[in-house]
Amino acid sequence: MIYLDYNATTPICDPAREAMLPYFDKFFGNASSIHKAGREARAAIDNARDKFAGLIHAKPHEIVFTGGGTEANNLALLGLTRSHSSKRHIISSKVEHHAVLHAVEHLEKDGFEVTWLNVSEGGIVDLDQLRDSIRDDTALVSVMAANNETGVVQPLAEISKICRERGVLLHSDMVQGFGKIDIDVSLVDAASFAAHKFYGPKGVGALYLRSGLSIQPISFGGAHENQRRAGTENVPGIVGMAAAAEFALTNRETEQDRQSHLRDRLWELIAQSVPEAKQNGDTAQRVPNTLNVSFLGVDSEMLLIALDLKGVCASSGSACMVGSVSASHVLLAMNLPIERARSAGRLSLGKFTTADEIENAGKIIGQVVQRISKLKRAEYAVA
């Protein structure tokens, strides 16, 4: 199997697995209990919080552990807007992950007015539109750091400057950025992370929340995470997340260069065998591991099934939209033709991707696309 779907999820790394194991049996206590077993679990969470905060240059009390990136996004959007209920306007972009899109749409149904930022053909948000859209009653701006489908990196420094000048809170979904690009939480007021995107366990994430900000909880049943989240803490997951974060940042610049080289080699192989293939998204402003390609005339669902049969794991976009046959909302927002959006495939690399895998994948992709195209031509001839 050649796994080229690291943007969907990553395999857990050895440091994370080893760090987690003791908290499944030996140190299994509930971190809210006052006895020794509980104190041991609480100490593990505190240590993990200190480590993760240090890695993103934040303060420990600014970290809220969650059940994943989706919960972190929801907590930021719903929690922050409800804490500033006098302001009823939100700004976000058309290319956000559905964890943000659907949360904003929920707020819209609750009476919030929403401005959706347009993006360029390369997937970059319109800064002039952002600047013109901010109002006195704007409660929050939410723009992702890196797109999960195209890998396009948004200009957060410029976005932050615009928001700071107008005194508006800024949240960023940094789920796809951590470990791949420089993350600077000082630019934002809130940021979301998910452990399974950087070689940690599934079902655990974190929200960075700038000191001094109040937030309304969105779940109820217990005053955990400094009264910002209900529910017993996932001690093994939190410990694993901190260990994985450290692993993801180890030799990051060298790894970025390696993955960027492999990604470009994969595109080179694809372009040689499928001349009509087109890359999607800004090729200069993107994370090093992601390649989004449209194979014109080839349905993406058919392509992914055929690749899977050949042992290549890829996707057409967000794993949260599995089973969806509609064209990518990200590519459509970039004003690409619907035929191009429906023929797109996402190939994403990781720390365990090898040069041999890229060479083999490039050949297989070319063969599969050529075979599907040939079948299509035969169908048209018969018709």
NUPA-950860 format. One record per residue: x, y, z negated of N, C-alpha, C in turn. Coordinates in steps of 0.001 Angstrom, whole numbers, padded with zeros to 6 digits, always signed. Last residue first. Layout:
<pts>
XYZXYZXYZ/...
</pts>
This chain:
<pts>
-021631+005080+027931-022822+005929+027832-023071+006679+029151/-019161+004125+028722-020332+003238+028804-021618+004050+028792/-017605+006359+028168-017629+005831+029533-018859+004940+029738/-017917+006653+025437-018424+007703+026312-018561+007189+027749/-016603+004334+024600-018017+004519+024294-018649+005549+025226/-014002+004879+025454-014703+003732+026023-016211+003857+025798/-013385+007021+023801-013428+007231+025258-014184+006105+025933/-013432+005712+021342-014369+006794+021612-014516+007020+023111/-011272+003993+021628-012612+003431+021457-013675+004480+021766/-009229+005889+021735-009459+005002+022875-010853+004393+022819/-009396+006982+019190-009634+007838+020356-009936+007006+021591/-008635+004769+017688-009989+005315+017541-010344+006178+018743/-005979+004502+018582-006932+003410+018782-008366+003917+018678/-004816+006916+017791-004842+006565+019211-005871+005472+019497/-005101+006666+015018-005778+007753+015726-005881+007433+017213/-003438+004424+014533-004862+004386+014198-005630+005458+014968/-000897+005313+015369-001520+004143+016000-003027+004118+015768/-000490+007489+013604-000488+007684+015050-001190+006546+015770/-000542+006134+011141-001523+007173+011431-001626+007405+012932/+001719+004464+011423+000379+003886+011271-000695+004906+011621/+003829+006316+011562+003577+005385+012674+002153+004845+012626/+003586+007592+009062+003515+008360+010291+003203+007482+011499/+004002+005443+007316+002695+006098+007362+002529+006886+008651/+006708+004889+007761+005690+003886+008083+004314+004515+008221/+007861+007291+006853+008119+006808+008217+007048+005810+008645/+006908+007315+004220+006524+008383+005142+006737+007946+006591/+008166+005085+003149+006707+005129+003201+006226+006183+004188/+010827+005892+003309+010375+004751+004110+008855+004739+004234/+010858+007925+001393+011084+008262+002803+010611+007135+003711/+008217+007587-001080+009564+007359-000546+009641+007750+000933/+006583+008868-003928+006555+008694-002473+007982+008572-001945/+006605+009521-006551+006950+008141-006228+006873+007846-004729/+005781+012146-006764+007133+011807-007200+007568+010412-006775/+003734+012524-003774+004065+012665-005180+005474+012221-005488/+001465+013927-001253+002598+013133-001726+002836+013346-003213/-001447+013705+000686-000744+014359-000421+000258+013402-001049/-003413+014470+003296-002310+013578+002946-001490+014277+001874/-006664+014651+004434-005694+015216+003501-004686+014149+003117/-008144+015244+007621-007676+014303+006611-006640+014984+005726/-010898+016257+009674-009732+016545+008841-009428+015434+007851/-013062+016419+011272-012015+015482+011696-010756+015619+010842/-014738+018376+010435-015206+016997+010295-014144+015967+010671/-013366+020683+011163-013555+020386+009743-013943+018932+009531/-013587+020573+013907-012247+020490+013297-012353+020141+011813/-016294+020903+014208-015668+019677+014728-014284+019479+014119/-016692+023447+013197-017185+022315+012424-016577+020997+012901/-013824+025618+013321-014980+024979+013968-015406+023730+013201/-013062+027618+010442-012650+026634+011434-013891+026007+012056/-013425+029498+008421-013961+029777+009761-013397+028848+010835/-012886+028785+005921-011756+029339+006655-012121+029641+008116/-015173+027514+005227-014984+028868+004698-013821+029578+005388/-014624+025061+006382-015671+025898+006980-015548+027333+006501/-012693+024139+004619-012315+024404+006005-013360+025262+006716/-014289+023915+002292-013066+024717+002296-012704+025111+003726/-016261+022135+002828-016669+023524+002612-015466+024454+002642/-015932+019652+005291-015309+020310+004143-015761+021766+004018/-019032+018188+006397-017738+018811+006661-017242+019546+005427/-020448+015264+004858-020513+016627+005357-019113+017186+005552/-020463+012892+003661-020091+012872+005076-020162+014277+005671/-019471+011677+000516-020022+012786+001273-019546+012726+002721/-018071+009768-000803-019329+009375-000194-019957+010472+000641/-016735+012008-003173-016684+010700-002524-018062+010330-002004/-016109+014414-004286-017165+014400-003280-017177+013093-002507/-013956+014212-005871-015240+014375-006562-016404+014342-005582/-011810+014307-004245-012259+012977-004639-013594+013044-005358/-011846+016652-001611-011975+016414-003042-012480+015014-003321/-010730+015208+001410-010858+016398+000579-010942+016020-000875/-010314+012906+002668-010719+014023+003524-010860+015310+002732/-007384+010854+001998-008740+011347+001743-009060+012467+002710/-005583+007710+001839-005658+009148+002079-007083+009583+001780/-003554+004976+001849-004587+005651+001062-004509+007153+001302/-002963+002405+004050-002633+003803+003768-003809+004456+003047/-003558-000172+004933-002781-000005+003706-002365+001408+003376/-005242-000520+006994-003820-000647+007310-002932-000385+006095/-007611+000096+005850-007433-001280+006320-005976-001572+006681/-007197+002822+005533-007259+001956+004360-007043+000495+004750/-007426+003699+008153-006139+003800+007475-006093+002889+006255/-010160+003229+008575-009170+002522+009391-007789+002553+008743/-011244+005008+006722-011526+003573+006605-010485+002766+007368/-010319+007427+007747-009899+007001+006415-010139+005517+006194/-011613+007517+010279-010158+007529+010177-009691+006977+008826/-014285+007647+009601-013798+006496+010348-012281+006375+010232/-014221+010155+008356-014626+008971+007595-014130+007699+008278/-013463+011905+010415-012564+011685+009284-012927+010435+008487/-013639+011179+013842-014391+011387+012611-013526+011018+011414/-011829+012797+016272-011844+011602+015413-012593+011929+014123/-011640+015168+017582-012340+014086+018257-012438+012811+017443/-008572+016051+016150-009726+016452+016945-010325+015281+017710/-007647+015763+013215-007410+014904+014374-008624+015065+015279/-006273+018072+011065-007462+017712+011831-007032+016918+013056/-004660+017852+007918-004573+017758+009373-005917+017402+009976/-002813+018963+005304-004191+018806+005750-004200+018902+007266/-000567+018064+002968-000686+018223+004411-002136+017951+004792/+001352+018795+000068+000046+018637+000715+000074+018954+002200/+003543+019391-001513+003188+017983-001329+001990+017751-000427/+004172+022055-002055+005071+021270-001208+004586+019872-000850/+001483+024414-001587+002260+023536-002443+003063+022584-001560/+001851+027367+000476+001177+026133+000050+002092+025315-000843/+002394+029514+002601+001926+029664+001225+001141+028433+000807/+002944+028479+005135+004021+029094+004351+003653+029175+002879/+000700+027552+006354+001817+026613+006215+002990+027184+005433/-002594+027877+005509-001353+028635+005638-000170+027710+005377/-004666+025401+007131-004187+026167+005982-002870+026857+006272/-004094+022456+008950-005066+023402+008409-004500+024092+007176/-002608+021369+011999-002530+021587+010564-003546+022643+010144/-003907+019214+014488-003683+020591+014042-003611+020646+012520/-003338+017053+017288-003531+017260+015850-003180+018694+015469/-002670+016551+019880-003837+017407+019657-004117+017658+018174/-000538+014730+019797-000269+016132+020145-001437+017074+019857/+000325+012316+018070-001020+012880+018272-000876+014372+018569/+003017+011749+017928+002126+010700+018446+000705+011198+018712/+004134+014151+017007+004746+013443+018135+003776+012451+018766/+002611+014827+014802+002567+015696+015976+003150+015009+017209/+003387+012790+013025+002004+012873+013494+001926+013684+014785/+006084+013402+012613+005716+012097+013171+004300+012129+013742/+005806+015945+011462+006598+015767+012684+006222+014462+013383/+004420+015365+009132+003778+016164+010171+004493+016004+011508/+006448+013964+007821+005189+013287+008140+004452+014048+009234/+008325+015984+007491+008658+014832+008320+007394+014075+008738/+006963+017611+005716+007264+018131+007046+007646+017012+008003/+006921+015873+003491+005667+016343+004099+005903+016832+005521/+009651+015633+002961+008884+014451+003364+007574+014851+004029/+010241+018291+002235+010928+017673+003365+010139+016466+003880/+008614+018528-000012+008405+019419+001127+009041+018840+002390/+009790+016660-001690+008432+016428-001193+008121+017304+000015/+012320+017894-002093+012218+016533-001545+010837+016294-000941/+011634+020342-003243+012359+020314-001975+012225+018949-001305/+010420+019415-005601+009670+020228-004648+010320+020186-003271/+012576+018183-006850+011452+017362-006388+010586+018121-005393/+014100+020414-007483+014654+019373-006608+013541+018529-006019/+012274+021689-009199+012709+022346-007968+013298+021357-006978/+011917+019790-011337+010819+020195-010468+011288+020819-009158/+013199+018250-013293+013801+018382-011953+012778+018864-010925/+010186+017949-014993+011580+017507-014943+012101+017562-013507/+007512+018411-014976+008382+019574-014808+009866+019213-014760/+006408+015933-015455+006111+016603-014186+007044+017770-013915/+007255+015414-018090+007754+014595-016980+007577+015322-015647/+005693+017263-019458+007152+017364-019534+007794+016594-018385/+003202+016213-018854+003539+017580-018442+005041+017786-018442/+003303+013742-020110+003250+013796-018646+003628+015184-018138/+003242+014519-022793+004414+013789-022276+004469+013857-020758/+000712+015711-022881+001908+016507-023190+003164+015844-022639/-000916+013503-022234-000907+014703-021389+000349+015527-021618/-000536+011728-024353-000077+011376-023010+000008+012570-022086/-001798+013147-026389-000371+012833-026513+000211+012511-025134/-004384+013111-025304-003705+014389-025553-002199+014186-025664/-004932+010342-025268-004926+011132-024046-004171+012440-024195/-004834+009592-027992-003876+009024-027027-003775+009857-025757/-007000+011374-028962-005610+011476-029418-004626+010846-028431/-009452+013095-028156-008868+011920-027507-007365+011928-027813/-011445+014293-030850-010323+014447-029917-009813+013101-029408/-014953+014298-030912-013712+013771-031477-012594+013828-030444/-016791+017277-030241-016357+015935-029854-015027+015546-030454/-016868+020674-029000-017380+019592-029838-016819+018257-029354/-014820+023560-029074-015269+022378-028350-015765+021332-029342/-014096+025605-030681-014334+025952-029283-014819+024761-028456/-013223+025316-033270-014639+025615-033052-014958+026000-031618/-010638+024345-032927-010841+025676-033498-012236+026218-033157/-011280+021735-032017-010496+022675-031200-010773+024110-031630/-014635+021233-033337-013266+020833-033049-012573+021901-032203/-017265+020927-034873-016423+022122-034697-014964+021728-034513/-019964+019237-033280-018797+019218-034148-017900+020398-033847/-022017+019603-031609-022004+018363-032366-020815+018250-033291/-022091+020788-028208-022367+020951-029632-022403+019594-030325/-020641+022706-025565-021103+021429-026101-021206+021566-027613/-019706+025138-025034-020750+024670-024121-021239+023279-024504/-018878+027956-027127-018781+026542-026778-019921+026153-025848/-017806+031119-026031-018922+030345-026560-018729+028870-026188/-014962+032924-027029-015587+032048-026049-016697+031263-026725/-012807+035774-027167-013837+034934-027758-014492+034107-026657/-009354+036432-027136-010591+036267-026376-011561+035377-027136/-007055+036377-028633-007960+037486-028830-009271+037374-028089/-004922+034834-026274-005171+035247-027652-006115+036447-027710/-006332+033125-023487-005483+034182-024033-005907+034582-025441/-006458+029798-023121-007318+030928-023418-006494+031989-024135/-006223+026986-021140-005454+028067-021751-006393+029245-021913/-007597+023894-021531-007903+025261-021135-006969+026188-021885/-006939+020587-020347-006711+021693-021285-007159+022996-020662/-007818+017082-020436-007341+018297-019778-007121+019380-020819/-008634+013723-019793-008109+014722-020719-007564+015904-019923/-009311+011718-017987-010206+012011-019090-009665+012954-020135/-006294+009879-017254-007554+010487-016857-008377+010785-018108/-002862+010618-018220-004094+009817-018226-005292+010603-017717/-000411+011973-015867-000946+011691-017188-002227+010881-017088/+000551+012953-013494+001103+011686-014000+000716+011391-015447/-000963+015286-012940+000497+015340-013066+001035+014155-013873/-003624+014818-012854-003045+015389-011641-001525+015481-011736/-004407+014030-015319-004232+012979-014307-003729+013503-012973/-004720+016401-016858-003543+015544-017031-003328+014573-015879/-005529+019572-015743-006010+018195-015850-004814+017255-015841/-006382+022975-016652-005406+021938-016302-006041+020557-016471/-007148+026472-016242-007563+025088-016441-006511+024109-015928/-006934+029580-017963-006450+028694-016907-006777+027249-017259/-007467+033042-018630-007813+031649-018874-007347+030815-017691/-006305+035344-017893-006881+035302-019234-007265+033882-019621/-003123+035594-016142-004555+035329-016262-005000+035385-017720/-000434+035925-016157-001176+036654-015134-002685+036564-015342/+000626+034209-017942+000549+035611-018371-000229+036457-017372/+000911+031796-016796-000382+032057-017428-000490+033492-017926/+002308+030804-014075+002511+031938-014967+001167+032306-015588/+003965+028231-012539+002719+028587-013207+003000+029701-014214/+005378+027444-009504+005570+028171-010752+004209+028583-011301/+004141+024237-008349+004566+025623-008141+004800+026263-009509/+003848+021684-009385+004133+021842-007959+004646+023241-007629/+003144+021673-012014+004155+020718-011597+004576+020855-010144/-000070+022886-011324+000906+022523-012348+001849+021430-011840/-001971+023151-009254-000717+023886-009194+000350+023401-010154/-004381+021944-009547-003523+021447-008472-002175+022154-008409/-005375+023382-011806-005300+021923-011817-004332+021398-010765/-005920+025976-012340-004529+025643-012027-004294+024136-011958/-008246+028205-011862-008180+026752-011859-006771+026389-011392/-008244+031147-013736-007708+030429-012584-007714+028924-012826/-009899+034187-014588-009694+032755-014826-009130+032126-013557/-009773+037404-015832-009408+036546-014708-009172+035124-015187/-011758+040256-016735-011138+038984-017083-010896+038143-015829/-010971+043616-015923-011845+042460-015725-011091+041175-016057/-009817+046179-015700-010222+045654-016997-011159+044471-016933/-008746+047089-013386-010170+047349-013581-010694+046785-014896/-006143+046267-013536-006396+047696-013314-007847+048066-013590/-006510+043531-013723-006014+044268-014890-006297+045768-014750/-007347+042891-011124-008247+042668-012256-007819+043469-013482/-005073+043582-009639-006359+044208-009336-007311+044088-010528/-003182+041862-010784-002989+043316-010842-004305+044047-010614/-004218+039349-010106-004116+039750-011505-003995+041271-011632/-003853+039393-007360-005210+039291-007899-005233+039769-009345/-001081+039436-007256-001831+040561-006720-003258+040574-007259/-000556+036952-008479+000039+038169-009012-000726+039401-008536/-001879+035068-006874-002390+035358-008210-001814+036643-008802/-002526+034378-003946-001638+035426-004476-002100+035894-005862/-002831+030755-003720-003412+032095-003712-002459+033113-004356/-001709+028266-001590-001478+028958-002859-002007+030387-002761/-003116+025387-000155-002825+026812-000014-002759+027479-001391/-003867+022757-000092-002626+023079-000794-002275+024545-000750/-006249+021902+000950-005238+022394+001888-003881+022630+001236/-007587+020837-001346-007694+020219-000021-006557+020621+000903/-007078+022317-003638-006944+020869-003703-006987+020193-002341/-005177+025299-003672-006358+024573-003210-006115+023079-003167/-003995+026911-006562-003663+026151-005347-004867+025315-004959/-005407+028600-008343-003996+028842-008039-003598+028169-006729/-008712+030063-007836-007786+028952-008095-006350+029314-007729/-010410+032575-009507-009747+032199-008248-008699+031147-008562/-012847+034414-010922-012256+033080-010976-011721+032700-009601/-013634+037120-012995-013176+036718-011666-012527+035346-011818/-016321+038401-014978-015224+037448-014772-014921+037287-013291/-018177+040461-015190-017752+039752-016400-016484+038947-016187/-018943+043560-014012-018274+042307-013645-017701+041659-014901/-020128+046001-014352-020737+044867-015037-020143+043525-014615/-018696+047702-012767-018652+047945-014211-019218+046757-014987/-017195+045536-010259-018127+046556-010724-017983+046739-012237/-015407+044483-007432-015425+044631-008892-016302+045816-009294/-015266+044632-004674-016401+043924-005282-016499+044105-006787/-012962+045777-003754-014211+046510-003533-015394+045897-004275/-011110+043805-004432-010970+045150-005001-012293+045921-004897/-012025+041697-002828-011988+041577-004290-011980+042955-004928/-011603+042767-000293-012968+042472-000718-013045+042336-002240/-008832+042885-000357-009590+044125-000212-011035+043910-000653/-008146+040187-000492-007859+041062-001629-008623+042370-001560/-009516+037330+000383-009509+038705+000869-009335+039642-000326/-007498+034382-000039-008635+035236-000382-008413+036663+000103/-006425+032210+002533-006046+033186+001512-007217+034127+001244/-006773+030460+004655-007291+030077+003356-006957+031017+002222/-006202+031094+007227-005196+030316+006518-005628+029918+005118/-008267+032676+007902-008205+031377+008579-007157+030479+007934/-009094+034055+004627-008575+034130+005993-008617+032747+006630/-012196+034134+002799-010778+033798+002940-010385+033919+004403/-014465+035996+000680-014090+035340+001927-012600+035019+001912/-015931+035546-002503-014860+036125-001695-014616+035307-000435/-019114+036099-003550-018221+035044-003065-017185+035659-002125/-020568+037352-006370-019924+037752-005119-018942+036657-004740/-023593+036952-008123-022303+036386-007727-021831+036987-006415/-025363+037696-011058-025152+038016-009653-023741+037593-009282/-027164+035539-013238-025944+036263-012906-025920+036550-011402/-029374+033950-013734-029575+035380-013567-028329+036192-013294/-029066+031279-013729-029370+031887-015021-029489+033407-014944/-028193+030780-011216-029581+030412-011522-030030+031013-012852/-025564+031540-011632-026390+032320-010711-027868+032041-010960/-024652+029511-013222-024797+030840-013810-025668+031740-012937/-024619+027520-011257-025469+027369-012439-025713+028718-013103/-022667+028528-009577-024033+028421-009067-025029+028245-010216/-020471+028190-011268-020884+029551-010892-022319+029534-010365/-020415+025407-011336-020583+026151-012584-021055+027576-012293/-019948+024811-008662-021226+024420-009256-021480+025129-010583/-017345+025949-008300-018485+026351-007477-019811+026044-008163/-015768+024517-010169-015978+025958-010318-017222+026385-009542/-015971+021963-009259-016093+022176-010705-016287+023650-011021/-015376+022107-006577-016782+022078-006956-016986+022250-008460/-012791+024569-006048-013211+023194-006313-014663+023218-006788/-013210+027355-003729-012945+026765-005037-013351+025288-005072/-013633+028881-001513-012834+027666-001336-012513+026979-002661/-014916+031253-001944-015669+030209-001248-014915+028891-001142/-014270+032574-005248-013998+032417-003819-014764+031234-003234/-016015+034947-007396-015209+033746-007170-015008+033602-005662/-017292+037047-009858-016638+036971-008548-015831+035683-008475/-020300+038038-011470-019148+037133-011392-018599+037167-009973/-022223+039965-013721-021690+039823-012361-020422+038982-012393/-023240+040931-016109-023969+039872-015403-023490+039691-013966/-022546+041779-019414-022073+041874-018033-022598+040669-017248/-023484+041073-021822-023976+042347-021291-023547+042548-019834/-022193+038757-022628-023528+038637-022026-024062+039937-021453/-019699+037520-023093-019791+038913-022632-021132+039060-021906/-019969+034930-023656-019404+035762-024721-019435+037233-024356/-020803+033917-021298-021792+033986-022376-021285+034801-023552/-018404+033981-019889-019500+034859-019460-020554+034993-020557/-016907+032046-021303-016480+033444-021273-017616+034383-020871/-018405+029647-020939-018068+030155-022261-017691+031612-022281/-018595+029278-018176-019806+029448-018970-019503+030101-020323/-015787+029278-017468-016793+030070-016757-018037+030326-017594/-014471+027611-019384-014001+028964-019068-015120+029810-018476/-015969+025259-019285-015844+025987-020544-015407+027422-020295/-015576+024514-016604-016912+024845-017085-016866+025655-018368/-012806+024008-016615-013376+025025-015732-014744+025480-016227/-012727+021918-018512-011968+023151-018745-012501+024286-017882/-014265+019973-017237-014750+020577-018477-014017+021883-018768/-012524+019496-015060-013893+019968-014835-014454+020626-016084/-010183+018509-016238-010169+019800-015557-011559+020366-015342/-011033+017014-019472-010534+017026-018098-010577+018418-017497/-011988+017354-022010-012133+016034-021412-011683+015978-019965/-009477+019461-023622-010816+019147-023104-010841+017720-022559/-007824+021598-025903-007850+020327-025189-009288+019966-024839/-006802+024790-025646-007994+024032-026026-007973+022736-025226/-004299+026983-026647-004595+025746-025915-005819+025068-026505/-003556+029021-028250-004192+029396-026988-004576+028184-026148/-002128+028091-030342-003543+028337-030600-004288+028783-029336/+000514+027961-029167-000279+026752-029456-001768+027012-029648/+001019+030238-026460+001038+029982-027901+000153+028776-028192/+002924+029501-023449+001766+030016-024169+001958+029768-025658/+004556+028324-021491+004913+029607-022103+003691+030298-022716/+004081+025802-020767+003448+026821-019920+003666+028227-020485/+005570+024446-022692+005855+024186-021285+005222+025226-020361/+004387+025231-025095+005747+025651-024781+006074+025507-023307/+001944+023884-024907+001978+025353-024938+003357+025869-024571/+002839+021247-025064+002205+021718-023835+002222+023245-023768/+003936+021235-027705+004748+020898-026534+004136+021471-025266/+001790+021940-029366+003020+022738-029380+003832+022511-028111/+000086+019826-028763-000326+021203-028463+000895+022119-028402/+001514+017687-029759+001234+017744-028327+000851+019160-027907/+001474+018336-032472+002761+018245-031772+002567+018351-030260/-001283+018181-032956-000566+019437-033177+000766+019450-032434/-001732+015481-032429-002373+016505-031612-001640+017837-031747/-000209+014331-034470+000090+014012-033069-000501+015065-032135/-001490+015292-036728-000102+015696-036482+000278+015441-035029/-003910+013930-036512-003889+015389-036401-002490+015900-036094/-003043+011313-036975-003629+011659-035673-003594+013171-035455/-002206+011608-039631-001245+011161-038606-001750+011510-037204/-004594+012280-040876-003516+013275-040831-002464+012901-039796/-006012+009903-040621-006477+011098-039935-005387+012147-039803/-004497+008251-042262-004669+007888-040845-005128+009093-040035/-004752+009630-044763-003463+009496-044092-003603+009193-042604/-007800+011654-044705-006893+010641-045246-005652+010502-044368/-009522+013363-043475-008519+013966-044351-007538+012954-044927/-010379+013352-039983-010413+012739-041305-009275+013279-042165/-010018+014292-037479-010780+015149-038379-010868+014578-039793/-008769+012360-035996-007978+013535-036375-008720+014492-037296/-009084+009075-036906-009824+010221-036399-009119+011478-036908/-006357+006718-036265-007274+007513-037070-007964+008635-036321/-004497+004989-035224-005799+005073-034558-006782+006011-035239/-001677+004066-034981-002125+005379-035461-003472+005701-034810/-001731+001407-033919-001059+001712-035181-001559+003022-035799/-003521+001742-031512-003668+000750-032580-003036+001187-033902/-003266+003886-029872-004381+002985-029594-004593+001987-030739/-001001+005176-030432-002234+005820-030879-003487+005036-030474/+001160+003871-029272+000971+003764-030727-000371+004304-031209/+000775+004603-026400+000527+003266-026942+000330+003217-028458/+001580+007166-025534+000192+006898-025884+000004+005612-026690/+004252+007066-024841+003843+007977-025912+002448+007648-026418/+004183+005281-022700+004885+004902-023926+004477+005789-025110/+002764+006808-020803+002260+005508-021256+002881+005120-022596/+004494+008992-020480+003134+009192-020980+002575+007888-021533/+006857+007789-019457+006877+008535-020721+005490+008739-021321/+005839+006558-016998+006292+005760-018140+006332+006552-019447/+002829+008096-015664+004277+007930-015748+004650+007153-017010/+000059+006955-013787+000576+007429-015063+002066+007139-015147/-000450+008168-010474-000207+007054-011401+000389+007595-012695/-002905+010775-009868-001536+010268-009846-001416+009049-010747/-005527+011813-007630-005030+011401-008942-003631+010828-008772/-005772+013591-005461-006952+013005-006096-006616+012546-007504/-003254+014199-004686-004086+015317-005114-005379+014832-005761/-002194+011788-003831-001781+012289-005142-002608+013480-005614/-002505+010031-001695-003670+010731-002239-003388+011240-003647/-001051+008034-000395-000889+009432-000004-002118+010228-000436/+000472+005051-000793-000459+005949-001471-000142+007397-001129/+000506+002200+000871+001171+003502+000903+000180+004520+000359/+000829-001196+000000+000000+000000+000000+000866+001250+000000/
</pts>
